[in-house]
Amino acid sequence: MRQPLSRELSNLLERGRDRQLRLAVTGLSQAGKTAFLTSLVNQLRHAGIEARLDLLPAAREGRLLGAQRLNQPDLGVPRFPYDPGMAALRDTPPRWPEPTRGISELRLQLRYRPARSGWLTPEIAHLTLDLFDYPGEWLLDLPLLQHDFYSWSQAQAMHEGEQRRGLFSEWLTAVASLDPASEADEAQLAALAEEYAQGLLRAKQAGFSDLQPGRFLLPGELEGAPVLQFFPLPQLSASKEALEALPANSLYATLAARFRYYQQQVVKPFYRDHFRRFDRQIVLVDVLGALNAGPERFEDLSRALRQLMHSFDYGKRSLLTRLFAPRIDRLAIAATKADHVTPDQHGHVIQLLEALLAEPLKDLRFANVPVKALSLASIRATEAREVTHEGKRSPALRGTTLEGEDVLVYPGDVPARLPSADFWQQQGFDFPGFRPMQSHSEALDHIRMDAAIDWLIGDKLT
């Protein structure tokens, strides 16, 4: 929705003074975006009172005075549901906030005392922070902008492992007999598109990440529209030129036209309106969940992240780019759910994350974009303990499972590099899902949220 001119000019002035930041909290489905945003807002609102932010200098030195929610700039976008999320965490027993099902945003104003004094330096300064949330399912549509229907169909065929094929078995059998040159049958297309969508849903429930198109999983206002009645053709034998010469009413031409419409009218506006305007970004990765799920899903996550990292515009910001063409000039990559392994494994989690994203990280460093990898738990779900077994002390975790069972577990060792075949055959890495811990203060318990906040906005609070 277009903002009023006065609001656009006000935002432009703040950006020119470098007193406004737009933060992209990016992650695939179930990576913990909603939990991260809820915790981020909570920590900043309680800075200087109860929040533990020792790794954020402005908070440690008592200069960060807190944060208040402001009216958001776009009144046509729902406000991020911070209060319902906190209510869920305060419930008995505590619950995780509901996952995102649509776009939302939140604007915060941070007040702080500058570290340096001077005749041009105010006693109290402020930073406006714009936060955005969206379904992780939609995020994976961004790489579609690099494809046409032919190349997308080929890419989907290349990524079919044995377990994934089993989840799409009925759909694969049905599309194997399709003739791309035959006349399109609308009823058949709708039925096959629905079966493909059900396969994507089964794959998501089984722990796969690279699932396109994302709106098939969470269609929103597009549910039932013809734009969602397409699917890839995984067994194309004819050349691209021959297929593109087919009549407009052919099966291939109809699917290609719907792919283009989805790409241009659904994906591109989403990218233009929500992802090309960010200044800072954190990419949340559930690397432990993928490790827990097995080799095919782990490779699936790696592929999805590699594709995704190519969809963003990274680079240093000058005054002009800050005003008129914002680029992401600082990036954090965070392995979430660090509290699902014992503290002695946190270093390995970071090393594994860096190995998983080795090629994108090389490209970012070559482009001179500051990037940092870390592990965190936005909202703690376990406590670290030590247990004695046969005279030896060993690390363990105490928590409550989603089913309500109190457990004391050692999930296993995290590899410090990409897992080998031997690891998958021998590893005993396993952890259950946990409820969030009941917090005894207004500020939520966390692991290294302060480190993430410092990297993302700490340089603006000096």
C-alpha positions as a printed NumPy array, in Angstrom:
array([[  0.   ,   0.   ,   0.   ],
       [  1.36 ,   3.434,  -0.966],
       [  2.317,   5.604,   2.004],
       [  1.277,   9.272,   2.245],
       [  3.886,  11.686,   0.855],
       [  4.493,  13.288,   4.264],
       [  5.28 ,   9.89 ,   5.839],
       [  7.576,   8.959,   2.946],
       [  9.461,  12.265,   3.334],
       [  9.764,  11.725,   7.087],
       [ 11.159,   8.217,   6.553],
       [ 13.527,   9.558,   3.896],
       [ 14.866,  12.199,   6.302],
       [ 15.416,   9.624,   9.04 ],
       [ 17.234,   7.335,   6.622],
       [ 19.411,  10.209,   5.469],
       [ 20.398,  10.858,   9.086],
       [ 21.035,   7.118,   9.477],
       [ 18.513,   6.997,  12.329],
       [ 16.266,   4.374,  10.766],
       [ 16.984,   0.718,  10.058],
       [ 14.878,  -1.88 ,   8.319],
       [ 15.688,  -5.336,   9.637],
       [ 14.877,  -8.467,   7.662],
       [ 14.381, -11.505,   9.885],
       [ 14.709, -14.24 ,   7.296],
       [ 14.264, -17.97 ,   7.647],
       [ 12.541, -20.984,   6.232],
       [  9.437, -22.48 ,   7.795],
       [  9.995, -23.658,  11.389],
       [ 13.344, -21.834,  11.694],
       [ 11.946, -19.732,  14.548],
       [ 11.256, -16.305,  12.994],
       [  8.2  , -15.545,  15.12 ],
       [  9.994, -16.614,  18.315],
       [ 13.024, -14.503,  17.357],
       [ 10.95 , -11.386,  16.694],
       [  8.937, -11.849,  19.888],
       [ 12.139, -12.184,  21.899],
       [ 13.828,  -9.269,  20.09 ],
       [ 10.984,  -6.9  ,  20.924],
       [ 10.839,  -8.225,  24.489],
       [ 14.585,  -7.787,  25.108],
       [ 14.644,  -4.241,  23.731],
       [ 11.543,  -3.178,  25.677],
       [ 13.07 ,  -4.431,  28.928],
       [ 16.634,  -3.26 ,  28.273],
       [ 18.109,  -1.623,  31.342],
       [ 15.517,  -3.246,  33.619],
       [ 15.377,  -7.06 ,  33.546],
       [ 16.751,  -8.116,  30.167],
       [ 20.132,  -9.887,  30.207],
       [ 22.008,  -8.131,  27.403],
       [ 25.619,  -8.231,  28.595],
       [ 26.972,  -8.686,  25.068],
       [ 25.301,  -5.47 ,  23.879],
       [ 27.565,  -2.577,  25.014],
       [ 24.794,   0.051,  25.01 ],
       [ 22.791,  -2.108,  27.448],
       [ 25.774,  -3.246,  29.522],
       [ 26.877,   0.377,  30.016],
       [ 23.364,   1.475,  30.972],
       [ 22.977,   3.702,  27.904],
       [ 20.093,   1.829,  26.249],
       [ 16.939,   3.202,  27.849],
       [ 14.438,   0.845,  26.226],
       [ 12.054,   0.753,  23.288],
       [  8.471,   1.685,  22.561],
       [  6.158,   0.504,  19.827],
       [  5.154,   3.18 ,  17.323],
       [  2.423,   3.314,  14.72 ],
       [  3.648,   1.303,  11.775],
       [  4.311,   3.084,   8.474],
       [  1.991,   0.923,   6.34 ],
       [ -1.525,   0.871,   7.783],
       [ -2.574,  -1.77 ,   5.274],
       [ -0.306,  -4.422,   6.806],
       [ -1.252,  -6.18 ,  10.079],
       [  0.829,  -5.433,  13.16 ],
       [  3.165,  -8.197,  14.296],
       [  1.265, -10.142,  17.023],
       [  3.682,  -9.486,  19.886],
       [  1.035,  -9.417,  22.62 ],
       [ -0.606, -12.736,  21.613],
       [  2.856, -14.286,  21.402],
       [  3.734, -13.145,  24.911],
       [  0.356, -14.36 ,  26.175],
       [  1.117, -17.834,  24.805],
       [  4.525, -17.853,  26.506],
       [  2.937, -16.769,  29.814],
       [  0.211, -19.393,  29.621],
       [  0.114, -22.441,  31.92 ],
       [  1.699, -24.493,  30.562],
       [  3.638, -22.108,  28.309],
       [  3.093, -22.422,  24.546],
       [  5.105, -21.343,  21.531],
       [  3.672, -18.346,  19.646],
       [  1.492, -19.265,  16.687],
       [  3.483, -19.579,  13.439],
       [  3.197, -16.86 ,  10.845],
       [  0.389, -17.155,   8.305],
       [  0.7  , -13.753,   6.64 ],
       [  2.806, -10.609,   6.415],
       [  3.059,  -8.373,   9.48 ],
       [  5.322,  -5.569,  10.646],
       [  6.246,  -3.634,  13.755],
       [  8.009,  -0.31 ,  14.289],
       [ 10.064,   0.336,  17.421],
       [ 11.71 ,   3.501,  18.642],
       [ 14.843,   2.86 ,  20.695],
       [ 16.076,   5.599,  23.042],
       [ 19.691,   5.658,  24.223],
       [ 22.425,   7.918,  25.53 ],
       [ 25.219,   8.367,  22.954],
       [ 28.617,   7.081,  24.08 ],
       [ 30.331,  10.3  ,  23.064],
       [ 29.374,  13.802,  24.063],
       [ 29.739,  16.945,  22.01 ],
       [ 27.973,  20.176,  21.174],
       [ 26.224,  18.545,  18.196],
       [ 25.447,  15.315,  20.074],
       [ 22.024,  15.159,  21.79 ],
       [ 21.766,  13.976,  25.373],
       [ 19.178,  11.39 ,  24.314],
       [ 19.188,   9.924,  20.809],
       [ 16.744,   7.59 ,  19.094],
       [ 16.814,   4.858,  16.461],
       [ 13.715,   3.758,  14.548],
       [ 13.719,   0.016,  13.879],
       [ 11.271,  -1.494,  11.377],
       [ 10.713,  -5.249,  11.753],
       [  8.966,  -7.533,   9.265],
       [  7.533, -11.032,   9.587],
       [  6.14 , -13.276,   6.859],
       [  5.54 , -16.988,   6.256],
       [  8.734, -18.921,   5.645],
       [  6.853, -20.957,   3.036],
       [  6.662, -17.858,   0.809],
       [ 10.371, -17.135,   1.109],
       [ 11.354, -20.086,  -1.069],
       [  9.459, -18.571,  -3.981],
       [ 12.134, -15.888,  -4.392],
       [ 14.532, -18.21 ,  -6.307],
       [ 11.721, -18.759,  -8.856],
       [ 12.595, -15.332, -10.257],
       [ 15.793, -16.893, -11.66 ],
       [ 13.867, -19.534, -13.646],
       [ 11.487, -19.999, -16.512],
       [  9.053, -22.928, -16.473],
       [ 11.414, -25.224, -18.42 ],
       [ 14.445, -24.679, -16.142],
       [ 12.279, -24.893, -13.004],
       [ 10.858, -28.254, -14.102],
       [ 14.365, -29.561, -14.719],
       [ 15.581, -28.292, -11.341],
       [ 12.719, -29.985,  -9.502],
       [ 13.479, -33.289, -11.235],
       [ 17.156, -33.064, -10.204],
       [ 16.286, -32.66 ,  -6.525],
       [ 14.211, -35.781,  -6.064],
       [ 15.809, -38.11 ,  -3.552],
       [ 14.359, -41.49 ,  -2.683],
       [ 12.415, -40.36 ,   0.392],
       [ 11.081, -37.263,  -1.332],
       [  9.968, -39.268,  -4.378],
       [  8.023, -41.558,  -2.063],
       [  6.003, -38.573,  -0.791],
       [  5.045, -37.632,  -4.371],
       [  4.587, -41.187,  -5.699],
       [  0.951, -40.87 ,  -6.808],
       [  1.534, -37.503,  -8.44 ],
       [  4.694, -38.742, -10.204],
       [  2.778, -41.713, -11.619],
       [  0.013, -39.434, -12.902],
       [  2.272, -36.855, -14.591],
       [  4.498, -39.511, -16.172],
       [  1.789, -40.215, -18.764],
       [  1.116, -36.559, -19.658],
       [  1.827, -35.348, -23.19 ],
       [  3.071, -31.719, -23.132],
       [  1.622, -31.182, -26.618],
       [ -1.901, -32.361, -25.704],
       [ -4.703, -29.893, -25.136],
       [ -4.915, -28.723, -21.53 ],
       [ -7.79 , -30.183, -19.503],
       [ -8.759, -27.738, -16.743],
       [-10.267, -30.376, -14.453],
       [ -7.179, -32.563, -14.827],
       [ -4.848, -29.621, -14.145],
       [ -6.759, -28.697, -10.978],
       [ -6.68 , -32.293,  -9.699],
       [ -2.956, -32.756, -10.406],
       [ -2.103, -29.376,  -8.898],
       [ -3.988, -30.338,  -5.729],
       [ -2.133, -33.668,  -5.563],
       [  1.171, -31.827,  -6.016],
       [  0.218, -29.429,  -3.205],
       [ -0.584, -32.399,  -0.958],
       [  2.842, -33.842,  -1.765],
       [  4.477, -30.563,  -0.76 ],
       [  2.519, -30.623,   2.495],
       [  3.627, -34.194,   3.223],
       [  7.23 , -33.194,   2.458],
       [  7.016, -30.234,   4.837],
       [  5.651, -32.446,   7.611],
       [  8.506, -34.892,   6.941],
       [ 11.096, -32.138,   7.47 ],
       [ 11.97 , -31.085,   3.91 ],
       [ 12.745, -27.415,   3.21 ],
       [ 13.143, -26.876,  -0.553],
       [  9.434, -26.711,  -1.363],
       [  8.162, -24.685,  -4.312],
       [  5.816, -22.991,  -4.946],
       [  5.493, -21.762,  -1.377],
       [  1.942, -20.474,  -1.789],
       [  0.793, -24.034,  -2.403],
       [  1.539, -24.656,   1.285],
       [  0.02 , -21.428,   2.563],
       [ -2.12 , -19.909,  -0.214],
       [ -3.745, -17.103,   1.763],
       [ -6.076, -15.069,  -0.438],
       [ -5.046, -17.113,  -3.521],
       [ -6.675, -20.344,  -2.356],
       [ -8.65 , -21.889,  -5.226],
       [ -7.354, -19.409,  -7.833],
       [ -6.143, -20.758, -11.212],
       [ -2.735, -19.176, -10.596],
       [ -2.096, -22.022,  -8.119],
       [ -3.14 , -24.722, -10.574],
       [  0.209, -25.574, -12.105],
       [  3.075, -27.963, -11.359],
       [  6.455, -28.929, -12.852],
       [  6.853, -31.461, -15.645],
       [  9.765, -33.583, -14.409],
       [ 10.226, -35.8  , -17.502],
       [ 10.599, -33.357, -20.383],
       [ 12.435, -34.955, -23.305],
       [ 11.835, -32.363, -26.03 ],
       [ 13.993, -29.257, -26.367],
       [ 12.978, -25.961, -24.822],
       [ 12.566, -24.414, -28.282],
       [ 10.226, -27.191, -29.462],
       [  8.111, -26.966, -26.317],
       [  7.8  , -23.174, -26.499],
       [  6.53 , -23.496, -30.08 ],
       [  3.502, -25.514, -28.946],
       [  0.015, -23.921, -29.241],
       [ -1.252, -21.672, -26.449],
       [ -3.908, -24.226, -25.442],
       [ -1.375, -27.06 , -25.039],
       [ -0.615, -28.545, -21.637],
       [  2.958, -27.201, -21.65 ],
       [  1.984, -23.682, -22.76 ],
       [ -0.824, -23.505, -20.177],
       [  1.448, -24.569, -17.31 ],
       [  4.203, -22.216, -18.49 ],
       [  1.757, -19.3  , -18.674],
       [  0.54 , -19.941, -15.131],
       [  4.114, -20.225, -13.887],
       [  4.934, -16.842, -15.479],
       [  1.833, -15.253, -13.978],
       [  2.696, -16.63 , -10.528],
       [  6.272, -15.439, -10.941],
       [  5.385, -11.925, -12.153],
       [  2.162, -11.207, -10.243],
       [  2.727, -13.033,  -6.946],
       [  6.459, -13.524,  -6.329],
       [  7.901, -10.354,  -7.855],
       [  5.581,  -7.916,  -5.981],
       [  6.332,  -9.756,  -2.723],
       [ 10.073,  -9.401,  -3.361],
       [  9.765,  -5.773,  -4.499],
       [  7.546,  -4.641,  -1.63 ],
       [  9.16 ,  -6.54 ,   1.234],
       [ 12.722,  -7.62 ,   0.434],
       [ 14.437,  -4.956,  -1.639],
       [ 14.272,  -2.29 ,   1.045],
       [ 16.166,  -3.864,   3.924],
       [ 19.363,  -2.523,   5.514],
       [ 20.289,  -5.398,   7.823],
       [ 19.415,  -9.067,   7.743],
       [ 19.539, -12.113,   9.977],
       [ 19.075, -15.526,   8.386],
       [ 17.735, -18.077,  10.869],
       [ 18.611, -21.708,  10.146],
       [ 17.26 , -24.785,  11.919],
       [ 20.452, -26.733,  11.243],
       [ 19.883, -28.974,  14.268],
       [ 16.408, -29.943,  13.07 ],
       [ 17.839, -30.926,   9.686],
       [ 20.608, -32.891,  11.384],
       [ 17.953, -34.627,  13.448],
       [ 15.935, -35.511,  10.327],
       [ 18.64 , -37.33 ,   8.349],
       [ 20.902, -36.946,   5.289],
       [ 18.334, -36.311,   2.554],
       [ 16.622, -33.551,   4.504],
       [ 19.978, -32.065,   5.532],
       [ 21.054, -31.803,   1.886],
       [ 17.618, -30.427,   1.021],
       [ 18.101, -27.609,   3.564],
       [ 21.573, -26.862,   2.209],
       [ 20.242, -26.551,  -1.34 ],
       [ 17.338, -24.354,  -0.269],
       [ 19.638, -21.97 ,   1.599],
       [ 22.117, -21.716,  -1.283],
       [ 19.311, -20.747,  -3.643],
       [ 17.87 , -18.306,  -1.172],
       [ 21.087, -16.397,  -0.503],
       [ 21.291, -15.47 ,  -4.189],
       [ 17.944, -13.67 ,  -3.961],
       [ 19.114, -10.772,  -1.812],
       [ 20.984,  -7.593,  -2.689],
       [ 24.093,  -7.266,  -0.546],
       [ 26.58 ,  -4.405,  -0.528],
       [ 27.894,  -1.334,   1.228],
       [ 25.55 ,   1.619,   1.629],
       [ 26.4  ,   5.148,   0.619],
       [ 24.11 ,   8.08 ,   1.405],
       [ 22.395,   7.748,  -1.962],
       [ 21.836,   4.003,  -1.706],
       [ 20.595,   4.408,   1.857],
       [ 18.   ,   6.911,   0.667],
       [ 16.898,   5.546,  -2.677],
       [ 18.158,   1.978,  -3.176],
       [ 18.696,   0.293,   0.197],
       [ 21.008,  -2.705,   0.278],
       [ 21.703,  -5.182,   3.022],
       [ 25.044,  -3.998,   4.411],
       [ 25.386,  -6.29 ,   7.433],
       [ 24.332,  -9.897,   7.792],
       [ 24.003, -12.397,  10.623],
       [ 23.516, -16.106,  10.032],
       [ 22.203, -17.853,  13.12 ],
       [ 21.654, -21.486,  13.992],
       [ 18.5  , -21.488,  16.104],
       [ 17.451, -23.783,  18.968],
       [ 20.958, -23.812,  20.472],
       [ 19.363, -24.892,  23.746],
       [ 18.494, -28.239,  22.128],
       [ 22.138, -29.324,  22.501],
       [ 24.479, -29.024,  25.471],
       [ 26.689, -25.913,  25.726],
       [ 29.87 , -27.844,  24.891],
       [ 28.405, -28.449,  21.396],
       [ 27.608, -24.801,  20.571],
       [ 31.001, -24.224,  18.917],
       [ 30.419, -27.202,  16.645],
       [ 26.973, -25.851,  15.744],
       [ 28.564, -22.644,  14.426],
       [ 31.235, -24.563,  12.507],
       [ 28.587, -26.792,  10.951],
       [ 26.515, -23.752,   9.97 ],
       [ 29.536, -22.127,   8.306],
       [ 30.278, -25.357,   6.446],
       [ 26.658, -25.608,   5.309],
       [ 26.81 , -22.086,   3.835],
       [ 30.458, -22.103,   2.765],
       [ 29.915, -20.912,  -0.814],
       [ 27.454, -18.063,  -0.036],
       [ 29.758, -16.911,   2.78 ],
       [ 32.727, -16.773,   0.394],
       [ 30.7  , -14.628,  -2.006],
       [ 29.627, -12.276,   0.777],
       [ 33.152, -11.816,   2.074],
       [ 34.424, -11.237,  -1.456],
       [ 31.786,  -8.472,  -1.761],
       [ 33.115,  -7.014,   1.534],
       [ 29.785,  -7.488,   3.32 ],
       [ 30.277,  -7.905,   7.091],
       [ 28.825, -11.276,   8.068],
       [ 28.796, -13.18 ,  11.342],
       [ 27.713, -16.715,  12.188],
       [ 26.375, -17.523,  15.634],
       [ 24.162, -19.953,  17.497],
       [ 21.282, -18.773,  19.666],
       [ 18.045, -19.67 ,  21.37 ],
       [ 15.562, -16.814,  21.073],
       [ 13.464, -18.227,  23.93 ],
       [ 15.01 , -20.876,  26.152],
       [ 13.32 , -24.248,  26.352],
       [ 15.928, -26.201,  28.366],
       [ 18.436, -25.822,  31.184],
       [ 21.984, -27.202,  31.062],
       [ 22.754, -29.798,  33.72 ],
       [ 25.488, -32.237,  34.638],
       [ 24.758, -35.88 ,  35.481],
       [ 26.995, -38.479,  37.066],
       [ 27.124, -41.926,  35.491],
       [ 29.569, -44.61 ,  36.638],
       [ 31.616, -41.958,  38.418],
       [ 31.859, -39.652,  35.405],
       [ 30.191, -36.255,  35.062],
       [ 28.513, -35.642,  31.73 ],
       [ 26.543, -32.692,  30.271],
       [ 22.794, -33.039,  29.835],
       [ 19.655, -30.978,  29.215],
       [ 16.552, -30.74 ,  31.362],
       [ 13.289, -29.7  ,  29.748],
       [  9.639, -30.502,  29.191],
       [  8.604, -32.116,  25.937],
       [  5.702, -30.83 ,  23.871],
       [  3.684, -33.736,  25.297],
       [  4.333, -32.529,  28.863],
       [  6.971, -35.071,  29.945],
       [  9.879, -33.796,  32.058],
       [ 13.091, -35.275,  30.642],
       [ 16.832, -35.231,  31.215],
       [ 18.614, -35.982,  27.93 ],
       [ 21.909, -35.823,  26.099],
       [ 20.985, -35.294,  22.435],
       [ 24.388, -36.333,  21.081],
       [ 27.439, -34.801,  19.44 ],
       [ 27.147, -32.217,  16.652],
       [ 29.685, -32.665,  13.828],
       [ 32.002, -29.7  ,  13.267],
       [ 31.932, -30.239,   9.485],
       [ 29.467, -31.495,   6.912],
       [ 28.398, -34.995,   7.971],
       [ 29.994, -37.93 ,   6.192],
       [ 28.235, -41.156,   5.257],
       [ 29.742, -42.754,   8.371],
       [ 28.126, -40.117,  10.58 ],
       [ 24.656, -40.825,   9.196],
       [ 25.139, -44.568,   9.669],
       [ 26.519, -44.361,  13.2  ],
       [ 25.262, -41.152,  14.752],
       [ 22.967, -41.165,  17.719],
       [ 21.992, -37.503,  17.474],
       [ 18.395, -37.103,  18.549],
       [ 16.313, -34.606,  20.489],
       [ 12.609, -34.125,  21.172],
       [ 10.618, -30.93 ,  20.742],
       [ 10.462, -28.892,  23.959],
       [  7.987, -26.478,  25.458],
       [  9.323, -22.975,  26.198],
       [ 10.532, -22.497,  29.754],
       [  8.344, -20.554,  32.141],
       [ 10.05 , -17.183,  32.58 ],
       [ 10.229, -15.763,  36.103],
       [ 10.676, -12.165,  34.947],
       [  9.208,  -9.855,  32.319],
       [ 12.262, -10.419,  30.112],
       [ 12.433, -13.777,  28.325],
       [ 15.328, -16.165,  28.955],
       [ 17.535, -16.614,  25.905],
       [ 20.948, -17.695,  24.656],
       [ 23.021, -15.045,  22.813],
       [ 20.154, -12.829,  21.676],
       [ 22.318,  -9.96 ,  22.953],
       [ 25.138, -10.992,  20.615],
       [ 22.737, -11.007,  17.67 ],
       [ 21.29 ,  -7.596,  18.594],
       [ 24.767,  -6.124,  18.989],
       [ 25.859,  -7.34 ,  15.564],
       [ 22.692,  -6.146,  13.843],
       [ 22.171,  -2.703,  15.402],
       [ 24.898,  -2.146,  18.036],
       [ 26.94 ,   0.166,  15.785],
       [ 23.938,   2.532,  15.604],
       [ 23.731,   2.832,  19.394],
       [ 27.137,   4.467,  19.923]])
